[in-house]
Amino acid sequence: MKNAATPATVYLVGAGPGDPDLLTLRAARLLMQARLVVHDGLVDPSILALARPDARLISVAKSRSRHTMPQEEINALLVREAQAGNSVVRLKGGDPFIFGRGGEEADACHAAGVPVEVVPGISAAIGAAAAAQIPLTHRDSASIVSFVAGQCKGLTEQDWSGLAGKGRTLVIYMGVTTAPQIAEKLMEDGVAPDCPVAVIENAARPTMRVLRASLAGLPDLVSGAKVKSPAVIVIGEVASQKSGRNDAALRQLALEAQG
């Protein structure tokens, strides 16, 4: 253990979309060496299993209705442990700086004089699209891609005009519970009701599902299929792209992997 007068480092590590094989080498090495791992609830158990046997694992899982630990307390935890001389791996699903509040945690550490290293991860959007073989950009149909959060304060007041439609791809994080509001909002902004939509649930995991509908049919798709987080919503012409293996085949592969 380092001297308490010299804070240890907080590593903000991206865990990617869920498959341990998609971790960066740096992320895997830090995880296997760490004595303390502070992790999100959406980090797959197979990734946490890479931690050393004597590592201390602290879950700070968040959900729409319940937070195990408020963000301010997470910030304080990271600072407190680092100031005690304990290096901390702060493990986040996807990438720490894309809807991961990594910026807030880095700011808290900097303010307290705690060293920070950011280890990027494959973002949920990029990992999910790749797993479903949906290109987020395509020479024939999309030259612009945007990421938005579908679960945040003031959703209805946000201006999304121009983010979806012809030549554009919109990827929505955390949009499962607000799918009806999202569909209504985009159609009011002029996006065609028949615009293709793909919902990718549990991307890059054995239980992955790729579900497709039109924008107008998004709320019924989410409720009818009982979609749960983690899931991303892809809106745009690229969502109609079919991979070499159809969605039924992908589901069969998932079942085989589980069995």
Protein Blocks (a to p, Z undefined) as FASTA:
>chain_A
ZZfklccddddddebjoiaklpcfklmmmmmmpmbdcddfklcfklmmmpcfkbccddfb
dcfkbcfbafklmmmmmmmmmmnopacddddehjfkgonlmmmmmmmmmmnopacddddd
ddfklmmmmmnopafbdfklocbdcdddfbdghklmpcfehkacehiacddehklmmmmm
mmmmmmmnopafklccdddehihiakbccddddfklmmmmmmmnopacdddddedjklmp
ccfbdfklmmmmmmmmmZZ
